[in-house]
Amino acid sequence: MPPAWPSRLRPSTSIQVPFRCLLTHSSVRWIHQIPARKAQEEIHKRTKKKPNIAGTHSNRPSDSSRELYALHPSSPGSPLFHPYGTHIVLKLQAFLRAQYLHYGFQEVITPLIYKKSLWETSGHWDNYQDDMFAVTGRGAHGGHDAQREIGEDEEYGLKPMNCPGHCLLFKSQTRSYRDLPLRFADFSPLHRNELSGALTGLTRLRRFHQDDGHIFCEPSQVEDEIRKTLSFVKMVYQTFDLGNYRLRLGTKPTQFVGGSEDWARAEDRLKNALEESRQEYYIEDGGGAFYGPKIDIVLVDGDGREHQTATIQLDFQLPARFQLTYDAPEKLSTPGLEIQSTRAAGVDSTRTRLQRPVLIHRAILGSLERFIALLAESYGGKWPFWMNPRQLAILTVWNSERIQQRVEELVHRLASPDLQEGARKIRARAFAVDCDLSDQSLGKKIVNVRKKGYCFYVVVGERDLEQPLDQLVLNLTLCSHPKPHEVHKILGDVASLRPGTDSAKDELKMAENQAAPVVLTISQCQDLMTRLESEFL
């Protein structure tokens, strides 16, 4: 019988139903005298309730998200992303890839299915089998007679995690202490056999993409790597204006692998890193993964629901299960993690030891699909320019063959500023530029552009045919962005003065207050879009 809680500290049970590893009244502790419930209430006060933009609470896409993704009963919990939704997924991946260069990660590609024996080695088959999809191969006991193959009887499993594959990569080559820390990153789709009743929009799926990463390091490098990862998380969440997150430390669960001493050591390492980060956190007893303790980053949506996004997990078990080793000089060896001692060939004075690495699992965004749903709700449907699938629309006052030709030239110039005739670049700038050549009135076109969430629009008429394309000036109007004031600051750096105004300051004030257009040359428009992309606005 669990002890009774003081009424002011009693945790809410309303958020426990859809999740498996959540707060229970017998398993929560607090650090720095900050109760979990109180911290949640403070976040709720600072979080404005917003509409369910991306179907975060429903298994059916909302009206504004139907152009991002679709769900179909043929594959429950597996979204089909439309081009606009795919654009956002790829932008998130591109953003993380740019950060990987700074944080030392190398991207890898790994299989989607592995034999049952691998999952038995990793411990997933015994501890995670209910959440895995089994796959049948061409075994002698399955399939059509003509397709059966002797020796292929073994059952396969779709991967729910990337860690076993990354362990195989580490083991495929001889490793030295000089190679560590070795950081792998992987965007492969993952499959988890969630209960049908738990599937919820984009936030709870059976197939999803995760910005998965694994760090193989020496024991002495663990705390530094965790600090760097926490710094990585902080930078990313500030970029997306998601600073109101909570840190949750999950400890040894009821079902686990490994020894208690290893678990205690791992938990102490995570606690030390959290203390040094000076960030508030709380402890969830039994909330760790079956192979190690973890730090979860928890976001609260507009309805007060908690969503785990990023995670940092410390693991002494998988390196031992996969017999991972690296060579280290005897003087640098760590007691308790040595495998054997050897003498270097031909050099009597040099002794090395095979050491066991420590594995850190980490995801910064977590499920990309879940992160997109939370972003859509946070932004209220107004996507930042750099990740918006509808960045600029070109509208016509009326249509003629000459105007259509000019619009096509303008779309080509603005959408692909670096792709000249016969020239191709690996990292060329590319922007999402559309045009509306319909017979609708200009007023209706502007209403449609605003409704669809374009960041900017430009109006083209007969007078724009009088000048050569290189000398053309554009009347650019900002119509949708979560940070309009910051966009106007950048406009102030690139905008030219419009006739009848005394200064750029007057022009921008008029544009910001009255949604008036700002005059830009094509080159200035390209510079503006490049600035917004590079500054993640």
VOMARBA-790236 format. One record per residue: x, y, z of N, C-alpha, C, O, CB in turn; residue in three letters. Coordinates in steps of 0.2 Angstrom, whole numbers, plus 5000, padded with zeros to 4 digits. Glycine has a CB too. Layout:
residues N
XYZXYZXYZXYZXYZALA...
//
This chain:
residues 537
500449945000500050005000500450065000500850075005499550005006MET500450104995500950164994500750215000500150225002500850194988PRO501150255002501050305007500550365004500550374998501650335010PRO500150395009499750445007500150505005500650525008499250465012ALA499950545000500250604998499950665001499350665002500250614990TRP500350715003500050785005499650804999499850804994500550835008PRO499050835001498650864995498950914991498850904985497950894998SER499450954993499751004989500250974984500451004980500051054993ARG500450904986500950874982500750814978501050784974501550854986LEU500050804978499750744975499850754968499550804965499050734977ARG500150714964500250714957499550704953499150664955500750674954PRO499450734947498850724943498950654940499450634938498850784938SER498350624940498350564936498050564929497950514926497850514940THR497850624927497550634921497950624915497750614910497150704921SER498650634916499150624911499450554911499850544907499650684912ILE499150514915499550444915499250394910499550344908499550414922GLN498650404908498250354904498650334898498750274897497550374903VAL498850384893499050364887499750334887500050314882499050414882PRO500150344892500850324892501050274897500650254901501250394894PHE501550234895501750184899502250204905502150174911502150134895ARG502750244904503250264909503050334911503350384908503950254906CYS502650344915502450404918502450414925502550364929501750424915LEU502250474928502350484935501850434939501250434937502250554937LEU502050404944501550374948501650404955502250424957501650294948THR501150394960501250434966501750404971501950424976500550434969HIS501950334969502450304973503150304971503550274974502250234974SER503250344965503950334962504250404960504750404956503850294956SER503950454962504250524960504650554966504350554972503650564958VAL505250584965505550624969505750684966505650694960506250584972ARG505950734970506150804968506850824970507050804975505550854970TRP507050864965507750884966507750964967507250994964508250864960ILE508150994971508151064972507451094975507351144974508351104966HIS507151044979506551064982505951094977505551134979506651114987GLN506051064971505551084966505051024965505250984961505851114959ILE504451024967504050974966503850964959503751014955503350974970PRO503750904956503650894949502950924947502850954942503550814947ALA502450914952501750944950501851024950501551054946501250924956ARG502251054955502251124955502651154949502451204946502651144961LYS503151114947503551134940503051134934503051174930504151094939ALA502651084934502151074929501651134929501451154923501751004929GLN501451154935500951204935501251274933500951314930500651214942GLU501851284935502251344932502251344925502151394922502951344936GLU502451284922502451284914501751294911501751334906502751214912ILE501251274914500551284912500451354912500051384907500051244916HIS500651394917500451464918500851504912500551554909500751494924LYS501451474910501751514905501551494898501751524893502551504906ARG501151434897501051404891500351424889499851404892501151334891THR500251464883499551484881499251424878499551384874499551544876LYS498651414879498251354876498151374869497851424867497551344880LYS498351324865498251344858497851284854497751234857498951344854LYS497551294848497151244845497551184843498251184842496851274839PRO497251134842497551064840497751074833497351044829497151004842ASN498251104831498451114824498651054820498351034815499051164824ILE499051004823499350954820499050884822499350834821500050954820ALA498450884825498150824827498550794833498650724833498050774821GLY498750834838499150804843498750754848499050714851499550854847THR498150774848497750734853497250684849496850654853497350784857HIS497150684843496650644839497050604835497550614832496150694836SER496750544833497050494828496850514821496950484817496750424830ASN496450574821496250604814496650664813496550714817495550604814ARG496950684807497250744806496750804806496150794803497550744799PRO496950854808496550914808496550944801496850924797496750964814SER496050994800495951024794496651054791496851054786495451074794ASP496951094796497551124794498151084793498651104790497751174799SER498151014795498650974794498550924789499050874787498850934801SER498050924785497850874780498350884774498450834771497150884778ARG498650944773499150944768499850924770500250924766499151024766GLU499950914776500550884779500550814779501050784776500650914786LEU500050774781500050704781499350674781498850714782500450684788TYR499350604780498750574780498850504784499350484784498450554773ALA498250484787498250414790497750374787497250394785498150424798LEU497950304786497550264783497550194787498050174790497750244776HIS496950164787496850104791497250044788497349994792496150084792PRO497550054782497949994779498549994783498849934783498050014772SER498850044786499450044790499350094796499550144796500050064786SER498950064801498850104807499450134811499950094812498450064812PRO499450194813499950224816500550244812501150254814500150184822GLY500550244805501050254801500850304796500550294791501250184797SER501050374797500850424793501050424786501650404785500950494796PRO500650444781500950454774501050534773500550574774500450424769LEU501650554773501750624772501650654765501950624760502450644775PHE501250704764501250734758501850774757502250784761500550784758HIS501950804751502550844749502650904754503250914756502450874743PRO502150934757502250994761502550964768502950994771501651034763TYR502250904770502450874777503150854776503550854781501950824779GLY503350824770503950794769504450854769505050844771504050754762THR504250904766504750964766504950984774505550994775504351024763HIS504450984778504651004785505050944788505550964792503951004789ILE504950884787505350824790506050834787506550834791505050764787VAL506150854781506850854778507150914780507850914781506850864770LEU506850974782507151034785507351014792507951044793506651094785LYS507050984796507250964802507850924802508350934806506650924806LEU507850874797508450834796509050874794509650864797508350774791GLN508950914790509550964787509751004793510351014793509251004781ALA509351034797509551074803510051034807510551054809508951094807PHE509850974809510250924813510850904810511350904813509850864815LEU510850894804511450874800511950934800512550924801511350854793ARG511750994800512151054801512551054808513051074808511851114799ALA512151034813512351034819512850974821513350984825511851034825GLN512750924817513150864818513950884817514350854820512950804814TYR514050924812514750944810515050974816515650964817514750984804LEU514651014820514951044825515051004831515551004835514551104827HIS514550954832514550914838514950844837514950804841513850904841TYR515250834831515650774830515250714828515550664829516050764836GLY514650714826514250654824514450634817514450684812513550664826PHE514450574816514450544809513850504807513650464811515150504808GLN513550524802512850494800513050424797513450414793512450534795GLU512650374799512650304796511950284794511450314795512950254802VAL511950224790511350194788511350124790511850084788511350204780ILE510850094793510850034795510249994793509750024791510850034803THR510149924793509649894791508949904795509049924801509749814791PRO508449884792507749894796507549824800507249834804507249914791LEU507849774797507649704800508349674802508849674799507249664796ILE508249634808508849594810508549524813507949524814509249624816TYR508949474813508749404815508649414823508849454826509249354813LYS508149364824508049354831508649354836508649374842507549294832LYS509149314834509749304838510049374840510349374845510249264834SER510049424835510349484837509949514843510249544847510349534831LEU509249514842508849544847508949504854508849534859508149544845TRP509049444854509149404860509849424863509949434869509249334858GLU510349444859510949464861510849534865511149544870511449474856THR510549574861510449644864509949644870509949694874510149694859SER509549594871509049594877508349614875507949614879509349634882GLY508349644869507649664867507149614866506549624868507749704860HIS507349554864506849494863506549474870505949454870507249434860TRP506949484875506649464882506249514885505849504889507249434886ASP506549574884506249634887505849684883505449724886506849674890ASN505749674877505449724873505049694867504749724863505949774869TYR504949624867504649584862503949604860503749604855504749514863GLN503549624866502849634865502749704861502249714858502549644871ASP503249744860503249804857503649804850503749854847503549864861ASP503749744848504149734841503649694836503249664838504749694842MET503849704830503549674824503949614822504549624821503349724818PHE503649554822504049494819503949494812503449514809503749434823ALA504549474809504549464801504749394800505249364802505049514798VAL504449364795504549294793504949294786504849334782503949254792THR505549264786505949254780505749194776505249164776506649254782GLY506249174772506149124767506349054770506649014767506549134761ARG506149044777506348984780506048924777505548924774506148994787GLY506348864779506048794777505348784780505048744777506548744779ALA505148824785504448804788503948864786503448864790504548804795HIS504148904782503648954780503748974773504148954769503849024784GLY503149004770503149024763502948974758502748914761503849054761GLY502948984752502848934747503348884746503948904747502648964740HIS503248824744503748774743504248794739504848774741503348704741ASP504148824734504748844729505148894732505748904729504448864722ALA504948934737505348984739505648974746506049014748504849044740GLN505548914749505848894755506648884754506848864749505548834758ARG506948914759507748904759507948874766507748894771508048974758GLU508348814765508648784771509048834775509448864772508948714769ILE509048834781509448874785509248944786509548984790510148874782GLY508648954784508349024785507749024789507249064788508249054778GLU507748974794507148964798507049024803506449034805507148904801ASP507549054804507549104810507049164809507049194804508249134811GLU506749184814506249234814506649304814507249304817505749234820GLU506349354811506649414811506249464815505649454816506749444803TYR506549524816506149574819506249644816506849664815506249574827GLY505749684815505849754813506149794819505949784825505149784811LEU506649834817507049864823506549924826506349964823507649894821LYS506549924833506249974837506750024839506550084841505849944843PRO507350014838507950054840508550044836508549984833508050044848MET508950084836509550084832510150054835510650044832509750154828ASN510150054842510750034846511049974844511749974843510550034853CYS510749914843511049854841511449864834512049834834510549794840PRO511149894829511549904823512149944824512649934821511049934818GLY512149994828512750044829513250004833513850014832512550104833HIS513049954837513549914841513849864836514449854836513149864846CYS513549844831513849804825514349844821514849814820513249774821LEU514149904820514649954816515249964821515849954818514350014815LEU515149974827515749984831516249924831516849924831515550004838PHE515849864832516249804832516549774825517049734825515849744835LYS516349804820516549784813517349804812517649784807516149814808SER517649854816518249874815518649874822518349874827518349944812GLN519349864821519749874828519749944830519849984826520449844826THR519549954836519550024839520050034844520249984848518850034842ARG520350094844520850114849520550174853520050204851521450144845SER520850184859520650244863520650304859520350354861521050244869TYR521150314854521150374850520550384846520450444844521750364846ARG520150334845519550344841518950364845518450384842519350274837ASP519050364851518450384856518550454858519050484859518450334862LEU517950494859517250464858517050454850517250494846516750504861PRO516750404849516450384842515750404842515350364846516650314840LEU515450444838514750464838514450454832514650474826514750544840ARG513950404832513550384826512850424826512550434832513450314826PHE512550444821511950474820511550434815511850414810511950544819ALA510850424816510450384811509750414811509450424816510550314813ASP509550424805508850444804508350384801507850394799508750504799PHE508550324802508150264799507450264803507450284809508550204801SER506950244799506350234802506350174807506650124806505750224797PRO505950184813505850134818505150114818504750154816506150164825LEU505050054820504450024821504249994828504649954831504249964816HIS503750014831503549994838502849974838502450014836503750044843ARG502649914840502049884840501549914845501349874850502049814840ASN501449974845501050014850500249984850500049964845501050084849GLU499949984856499249964856498850014852498950074851498949964863LEU498349984848497950024844497650084847497550144845497449984840SER497450074854497050124857497550184860497350234862496750094863GLY498150174859498650224861498950264856499250314857499250184865ALA498750244849498950284844498550354844497950354844498750254837LEU498950404843498650474844499050524839499550544840498750504851THR498650534833498950584829499650574827499850514825498950654832GLY500050624827500750614826501150604832501750584832501050674822LEU500850604838501250604844501350524847501750514851500950634849THR500950484844501050414846500950364840500350364838500550394852ARG501450344837501450304831501750234831502050224836501850344825LEU501650194826501950134826502650134821503050094822501550084823ARG502550184817503150194812503350264813502950314812503050174805ARG503950284814504150354815504950354814505250304813504050374822PHE505150424813505850434812506150464818505850514821505950474805HIS506750444820507050474826507750504824508150464821507050424832GLN507950554827508650584826509050544831509350574836508650664827ASP509150484830509450434834510250444834510550454829509250364833ASP510550444840511250444840511550404846511250394851511450514841GLY512150374845512550334850513250364850513550364845512450264848HIS513450364856514150394858514550334861514250314867514150454862ILE515050314858515450264861516050294864516450334861515650204856PHE516150294871516650334874517050294880516850244882516450394876CYS517550324882517950294888517550314894517150364894518650324888GLU517650284899517250294906517450364908516950404911517450254911PRO518050394907518250454909517950514905517950574907518950464909SER517650494899517350544895516550554896516250594892517450524888GLN516250504900515550504900515250574902514750594899515350454905VAL515450594908515050654910515150714905514750754905515350674917GLU515750724902515850774897515450764891515150814889516550774895ASP515350704889514850694883514150714885513750734881514950624881GLU513950694891513250704893513150784894512650814892513150674900ILE513650824897513650894897513550924890513150964889514250924900ARG513950894885513850924878513250904875512950954872514450894874LYS512950854877512250834874511750874877511250894874512150754876THR511750894884511250934887511351004884510851044883511450944894LEU511951024882512051094879511751094872511451144870512851104878SER511851034868511551024862510751034862510451064858511750954859PHE510451004867509751004868509551074869509051104866509550954874VAL509851114874509751174875509751224869509251264868510151204881LYS510251214865510351254859509751244854509451294852510951244856MET509551184853509051164848508351194851508051214847509051084847VAL508251184857507551204859507451274860506951304859507451164866TYR508051314861508051384860507851404853507551454852508651414863GLN508151374849508051384841507351384840507051424836508451344837THR506951334842506251324841505851354846505251344846506151244841PHE506051394850505651434856505351384860504751394862505251474852ASP505651324862505351274866505751274873505951214875505351204862LEU505851334876506351334881505951304888506351284892506551404883GLY505351304888504951274894504951204894504351174894504251314894ASN505451164894505451094895505751074902506051114905505951064889TYR505551014904505750984910506250924909506250894904505150964914ARG506750914914507150864914506950814919506850824925507950884915LEU506950744916506650694921507150634921507350614915505950664918ARG507450624927507950564927507550504929507250494934508450584933LEU507550454924507250384926507850334928508350334925506950364919GLY507650304934508150254937507950184935507450174931508150264945THR508250134938508150064937507450044937507150054942508650024942LYS507250014932506549984932506449914935507049894937506249984925PRO505849894935505749824938506149774934506449724936505049814939THR506049784927506349734922506949764919506949814916505849714917GLN507549734921508149764919508649714917508549654919508449814924PHE509249734914509749684913510349714916510449774917509849674905VAL510849674918511449694921511449694928510949674931511649774919GLY512049714932512049714939511849784942511849834939512749694941GLY511749774948511449834952512049884953511949944953511249814959SER512649864953513249904954513349944948513450014948513949864955GLU513249914942513349954936512750004935512850064933513249904930ASP512149994937511550034937511750094942511650154940510950004939TRP511950084948512150134953512650184950512550244951512350104959ALA513150154947513650194944513450234938513550294938514250154941ARG512950214934512750244928512250304931512250364928512350204924ALA511850284936511350344939511750394942511550454941510950314944GLU512350384945512750434948513050474943513150544944513350404952ASP513250454937513550494932513050544929513150594928513850444926ARG512450514928511950564925511750614930511650674929511250524924LEU511650594937511550644942512050704942511950764943511450614949LYS512750684942513250724942513250774936513350834937513950694942ASN513050754930513050794924512450844925512450904923512950754918ALA511850814928511350864929511450914934511250974933510650824931LEU511750894939511950944944512451004941512351064943512250914950GLU512950984937513351024935513051074929513251134928513950994931GLU512451044926512151094921511751144925511551194921511651044917SER511651134931511251184935510551194932510251244933511551254935ARG510251144929509551144927509151104932509351054934509551114920GLN508551124933508051084938507851024935507751014929507451134940GLU507850974939507550904936507250874942507350884948508150864933TYR506850814940506550774945506750704943506850684938505850794946TYR506650664948506850584948506150544947505750554951507250564953ILE506150504942505550454942505850384943506250354939505250454935GLU505750364949506050294951505650244946505050244945505850274958ASP506150204943505850144939505750174932505450134928505250114942GLY505950234930505750254924506350254918506250274913505650334924GLY506850214920507450204915507250154910506750114911508050184919GLY507650144905507550094900507850024903508150034908507950114894ALA507649974900507849904903508649894903508849854907507549854900PHE509049934899509749934899510149984902510749984903509949924892TYR509750034905510150094908509650154910509150154908510650114904GLY509950194915509550254917509550304911509950294907509850284923PRO509150354912509050404906508850464909508450474914508550374901LYS508950514905508750584906508250604900508450594894509250644906ILE507650614902507150634897506950704897506950734902506450594898ASP506850734891506650804890505850804889505650774884507050844885ILE505550834893504750824893504450894891504650944895504450804900VAL504050904886503750964884502950954886502750894886503750974877LEU502651014888501951014890501551054884501751104883501851044897VAL501051014881500751054876500151104879500151104885500351004871ASP499751134874499351184876498751154880498451194884499051214870GLY498651084880498151054885498451024891498050994895497751004881ASP499051034892499351014898499650944898499850914903498851014904GLY499550914892499850844891500550844890500850884887499550814885ARG500950794893501650784893501850744887501550694886501950754900GLU502350764884502650734878503450724879503750774880502450764871HIS503650664879504450654880504650664873504450644868504650584882GLN505250704872505550724866506250694866506350634864505550794864THR506750734868507450714868507550664874507150664879507850774869ALA508050624873508250574879509050564878509350574873507850514878THR509250554884509950544885510050484890509850484895510450604888ILE510350424887510350364891511050334892511350334887509850314888GLN511150314898511850284899511850214900511450184903512150324905LEU512250174896512250104895512850074896513350084892511850084888ASP512950034901513549984902513349914900513849874900513749984910PHE512749904898512549834897512649814889512949754888511849824898GLN512449854885512549834878513249824875513349774872512149884873LEU513749864877514449854876514649784878515049744875514849904879PRO514449764884514649694887514249644883514549594881514449694894ALA513649644881513249594878513549584871513549534868512549614877ARG513749644868514049634861514749624861515149624856513849694857PHE515049624867515849614868516149664864516649644860516049544865GLN516049724865516349784862516949794866516949804872515849844861LEU517549814862518149824865518549874861518449894855518549764866THR519049914865519449954861520149944865520149924871519250024861TYR520749964861521349954864521550024868521450074865521849944859ASP521850014874522050074878522750054881522749994883521550094883ALA523150104882523750084886523650064893523150094896524250154886PRO524050024896523849994902523750054908523350044912524449954905GLU524150104907524150164912523450204911523350234916524750214911LYS523150194905522450234904521850184906521350214905522450264898LEU521950124908521450074908521050094914521250124919521650004909SER520350074914519950094920519750024924519549974921519250124917THR519950024930519749964934519049944933518549984934519949974941PRO518949874932518249854932518049844925517549814923517749894936GLY518349884920518149874913518649844908518549844902517949944910LEU519249814911519749784907519449714905519149684909520349784911GLU519649694899519449634896520049584897520049534900519249634889ILE520649604894521249564895521849614894521749664891521249504890GLN522449594896523049634895523449594890523549534889523449634902SER523749634885524249614880524849654879524849714882523849614873THR525349624876525949664875526049674868525949624863526549624878ARG526149734866526249754859526749714856527349704858526349834858ALA526649694849527149654846527849684845527849744842526849624839ALA528349664847529049684845529249744850529749774850529049714838GLY528749764854528949824859528749794866528249794869528449884857VAL529349774869529249744876528949794881528649774886529849714878ASP529149854880528949904885528249924885528049964890529449964885SER527849914880527249934879526649884880526649834877527149964872THR526249894885525749854887525049884886524949944887525749824894ARG524649854883523949874881523449834885523549774886523849884874THR522849864886522249824888521649834884521549884881522149844896ARG521349774883520649784880520149814885520049784890520449714877LEU519849864883519449904887518649894885518549894879519649974888GLN518249894889517549904887517249974887517350014891517049864892ARG517049994881516750064880516150074884515750024886516650084873PRO515950134885515250154888514850174882515150214878515350204894VAL514250164882513750184877513250234880512950224885513350124874LEU513250294876512750344878512250344872512450354866513050414879ILE511550334873511050334868510850414869510750434874510450284869HIS510650444863510450514863509950524857510150504852510950564864ARG509450564859509050594853508850664855508650674861508350544852ALA508950704851508850774852508150804851507750824856509350824848ILE507850784846507150794844506650744846506050744847507050814837LEU506950684847506550624848506250604841506550604836506050634853GLY505650584842505250564836505150634832504850684834504550534838SER505350634825505250694821504450704820504250764820505550684814LEU504050654820503350664819503050694825502650744824503050594817GLU503250674831502950704837503150774837502850824839503150664843ARG503850784836504050854836503750904831503650964833504850854835PHE503550874825503250924821502550934823502250994823503150884814ILE502150894827501550904829501550954835501151004835501250844832ALA502050954839502151004845502351064842502151124844502650974850LEU502751074837502951134833502351164830502251224831503451124828LEU501951124827501351154824500851184829500551244827500951104820ALA500851154834500351184840500751244843500351294844500251134845GLU501351244844501751304847501651364842501651414845502451284848SER501751354836501751404831501051424829500951474825502151384825TYR500551384831499851404829499751404821499351444819499751474831GLY500151364818500051354810500551404807500551404800499351364809GLY500851454810501251504807502051474807502351494812501251574810LYS502251444802502851414802503451464800503251514797502951354796TRP503951454804504551504802504751494795504651444792505151484807PRO505051544792505151544785505651484783505551454778505551614783PHE506151474787506651424785506351354784506651314781507251424790TRP505851334788505551274787504851274784504551214784505551234794MET504651324782503951334779503951304772504351324768503651404779ASN503451254771503451234764503151284759503151264753503051164764PRO502851334762502551384757502951454759502651494764501851394758ARG503451464756503851524758503651594755503651644758504651514757GLN503551584748503351644744502851624739502951574735504051674741LEU502351674738501851664733501951724728501951784730501151654736ALA501851714722501851764717501151764714500951714711502451754711ILE500851824715500151834712500151884707500551924706499751864718LEU499651864702499551914696498951954697498351924700499551874690THR498952014695498352054695497852034689497252024691498452134693VAL498052014683497751984678498251944674498851954675497252034674TRP497951904670498351864666498451874659497951894655498151784667ASN499051874656499151874649499751834647500051804652499251954646SER499851814641500451774640501151804642501551764644500451754632GLU501151874641501851904643501851904651502451894654501851974641ARG501351914655501351904662501551834664501951834669500751934665ILE501251784661501451724663502151704662502451674666500951674660GLN502451724657503151714655503551754660504051724662503251744648GLN503351814662503751854667503751814674504251814677503551924668ARG503151794676503051754682503451694682503851674687502351734683VAL503551654677503951594676504651614677505051574680503751554670GLU504851664674505551684675505751704682506251694684505751744670GLU505251744685505351764692505351704697505751704701504751814694LEU504951654696504951594700505551554699505851534704504351544698VAL505851554693506451514692507051554696507451524699506651504685HIS507051624695507551664698507551654706508151654709507551734695ARG506951664709506951664716506951594719507251584724506251694718LEU506751544716506751474719507351444718507551404723506251434715ALA507751464713508451424712508951484710509151484705508351374707SER509151524715509551574713510251554712510651594708509651624719PRO510451494714511151474712511251424706511751404704511451434718ASP510651414703510651364698510551394691510051414689510051304699LEU511151414688511151454682511151394676511251334677511751494681GLN511051414670510951374665511651334664512151354663510851414658GLU511551264664512051214664512551214670513051174670512551244658GLY512351244675512751244681512351214687511751224688513051314683ALA512751164691512451134696512851134702513451124702512251064695ARG512551144708512951144714512651094719512051084720512951214717LYS513151064723512851014728512451054734511951024736513450984731ILE512751114736512351144741512051214739512251264741512851164747ARG511651204734511351264731510751284735510451244738511151254723ALA510651354735510051384738509451364734509451364728510151454739ARG508951344738508251334735507751354740507751334746508251254733ALA507251384737506651414741506051384738505951374732506751484741PHE505551384742504851364740504451424738504151454741504451324746ALA504451424731504151484728503551454723503651414719504651524724VAL502951484724502351464720502051524717502251574719501851424725ASP501651504712501251564709500551544708500351484707501651574702CYS500151594708499451594707499251624700499251684700499051614713ASP499151584695498951614688498251604687498051614681499351584683LEU497851594692497151584691496751644689497051704689496851554697SER496151644687495751704685495351734691494951774690495251684680ASP495551714697495251744703495451814704495951834701495351704709GLN495051854707495251924709495851924713496051874717494651964712SER496251984713496851984717496651984725497051954728497152054716LEU496052014727495852004734495751934736496051914741495252044734GLY495451894732495351824734496051784734496151744738494851784729LYS496451804729497151774729497551784736497851744739497551794723LYS497451844738497851864744497551834750497851804755497751944745ILE496851824750496551784756496751714756496851684761495751794755VAL496851684750497051614750497751604752497951554756496951584742ASN498151654750498851654752498951654760499351614763499251714749VAL498551704763498551704770498251644773498551624778498151774772ARG497751614771497451554774497951494773497951454778496751544770LYS498251494768498751434767499451444771499751394771498851424760LYS499551504774500151514778500751534774501251514777500251454782GLY500751564769501351584765501651634770501351684773501151614758TYR502351644770502651694773502651764770502451814773503451674774CYS502751754763502751824759502351814753502251754751503451844758PHE502151864750501851864743502051924739502251984742501051854743TYR502151924733502351974728501751974723501551924721503051954725VAL501552034721501052054716501452074710501852124710500552104718VAL501252044704501552054698500952084693500452054692501951994694VAL501152134690500652164685500952194679501552174677500252224688GLY500552224674500852254668501452294669501852294664500252284664GLU501452334674502052384674502652344676503252374674501952434680ARG502652284678503252244679503552214673504052174673503152184684ASP503152224667503452204661503852254657504252244652502852184656LEU503952314660504252374657505052364658505352394654503952434659GLU505252334663505952334665506252264664505852214664506052344672GLN506852254662507252194661507152154668507152184673507952204659PRO507252094668507152054674507652074679507452074685507151974673LEU508252084677508752104682508652164686508952174691509452104679ASP508252214682508152274685507452284689507252334691508152334680GLN507052224689506452224692506452234699506852204703506052164690LEU505952274702505852284709505252254711504752254707505852364711VAL505252224717504652184719504352214725504652244730504852114721LEU503652214726503352234731503152174736502652144735502652274729ASN503552164741503552104745503152124751503252174755504252084747LEU502652074753502252084759502352024763502251964761501552094757THR502452034770502451984775501751974777501452014779502952004781LEU501551914777500851894779500851844784500251834788500451874773CYS501351804786501251744791501951724793502351704789500951684788SER502051744800502751714803502651724810502351774813503351764800HIS502951674814502851674821503251734825503151754830503051614824PRO503751764821504151814824504151874819504751884816504851794825LYS503651904818503651964813504152014814504352044810502951994812PRO504152034821504652094822505352074820505752124818504552104830HIS505552014822506251994820506351994812506852014810506451924823GLU505851974809505851974801505952044799506352064794505251944798VAL505552094802505652164800506252194801506552234798505052204803HIS506652174806507252194808507752174802508152214800507552164814LYS507652114800508152094794507952124788508352144784508052014793ILE507252144787507052184781507352254781507552274776506252184781LEU507452274787507852344788508552344785508752394783507752364795GLY508852284785509552284783509552274775510052294772509852224786ASP509052254772509052234765508652274761508652284755508952164764VAL508152314764507652344760507852414757508252444760507052364765ALA507652434751507752494748507152544750506652514752507852494741SER507252604750506752654751506252654746506352654740507052724753LEU505652664748505052674744504952744742504952784747504452634746ARG504852764736504652834735504152864740503652834741504452844728PRO504252924743503752954747503852944754503552964758503052924745GLY504452904756504552894763505252924764505652934759504652814765THR505352944770506052984772506552934774507152954773505853034777ASP506452874776506952834779506652764779506052744778507152854786SER507152714779506952644779506552634786506152584786507652604779ALA506752664791506352664797505652674796505152634799506652704803LYS505452734793504752744791504452694787503852674788504752814788ASP504752674782504552624778504352554781503852524780504952604772GLU504852534786504652474789504152474794503752434796505352444792LEU504052534797503552544802502852544799502452514802503652614806LYS502852574793502252564789502052494787501452474788502252614783MET502552464785502452394783502252344789501852304788503152364780ALA502552354794502452314800501752334803501352284805502952324806GLU501552394803500852414806500252404801499752394804500952484808ASN500452414795499852404790499852354785499552344780499852474787GLN500352304786500452254782500552274775500352244770499852204782ALA500952334774501052364768501752334765502152304768501252434768ALA501752334758502352294755502952334756502952404757502152294747PRO503552304755504152334755504552324749504452264746504652304761VAL504852374746505152364739505852334740506252364743505152434736VAL505952284736506552244735506752234728506252224724506552184740LEU507352234727507552204720507552134721507552104726508252234718THR507652094715507752024715508252004720508251954723507751994708ILE508852034719509452014723509352024730509551984734510052054720SER508952084732508852094739508352044742508452024747508552164740GLN507852024738507451974740507751904741507651864746506851964735CYS508251884737508651824738509051834744509151784748509151814732GLN509351894745509751904751509351894758509551864763510051974751ASP508751924757508251914763508051844764508151824770507551954761LEU507951804759507751734761508351694763508251654767507451704754MET508951714760509551674763509651694770509851654774510151694758THR509551754772509651774779509151744784509351714789509651854780ARG508551734782508051704786508251624787508151604792507351714783LEU508451594781508651524782509251514786509251474791508851494775GLU509751554785510351544789510251564797510651534801510951594786SER509851604798509651624805509051584808508851604814509551704806GLU508851534804508251494807507651534809507451524815508551454812PHE507451584805506851624806506351614801505851644801507051694806LEU
//
